[in-house]
Amino acid sequence: MADDSARTGAAGKPAKPCPICGKPSVAAAKPFCSDRCRDVDLNRWLSGSYAIPAREGEEEESE
């Protein structure tokens, strides 16, 4: 049952699923389920897979 405590939140609720694979997250790699999923997410950020789309024609105004 010690394994269950790593998969539950502070209030005893089930942990949120890993955003990469959907398995329950663990405290050591939160919010991911493993170091592998954490590395996959980092690679997606560094490779530009995660990006906020910009609208053409809208420019930031600086004062």
C-alpha positions in Angstrom: 0.0 0.0 0.0 3.0 2.3 0.2 2.9 2.6 -3.6 -0.7 4.1 -3.3 0.6 7.0 -1.2 2.9 8.1 -4.0 0.0 8.1 -6.4 -2.4 10.2 -4.3 -2.4 13.9 -3.7 -2.1 15.6 -0.3 -5.8 15.4 0.4 -6.0 11.7 -0.5 -7.4 12.3 -3.9 -6.1 10.3 -6.8 -3.2 12.0 -8.6 -3.8 13.7 -11.9 -2.9 11.7 -14.9 0.5 12.2 -16.7 0.0 14.8 -19.5 2.1 12.7 -21.8 0.8 9.1 -21.4 -2.2 9.3 -19.1 -0.8 7.0 -16.3 -1.1 8.2 -12.7 1.6 10.8 -11.8 4.1 10.1 -9.1 5.5 12.6 -6.6 9.1 12.1 -7.7 8.3 13.2 -11.3 5.2 15.3 -10.7 3.2 16.1 -12.8 4.5 13.2 -14.9 4.6 9.5 -14.2 8.3 9.0 -14.9 11.5 10.7 -15.9 11.0 9.5 -19.5 7.7 11.4 -19.8 9.3 14.4 -18.2 12.1 14.3 -20.8 9.6 13.8 -23.7 7.8 17.0 -22.5 11.1 18.9 -22.3 12.0 17.8 -25.8 8.6 19.1 -27.1 9.2 22.5 -25.5 12.8 22.7 -26.8 11.9 21.5 -30.3 9.1 24.1 -30.6 6.2 21.6 -30.7 4.5 23.7 -28.0 4.0 27.2 -29.2 1.4 29.9 -28.8 0.0 30.8 -32.2 0.4 34.4 -33.2 -2.2 36.3 -35.2 -0.9 38.0 -38.3 -1.3 41.8 -38.2 -1.3 42.1 -34.5 1.8 43.8 -33.1 2.7 44.5 -29.6 2.6 48.2 -28.7 5.6 49.4 -26.6 5.6 52.7 -24.9 
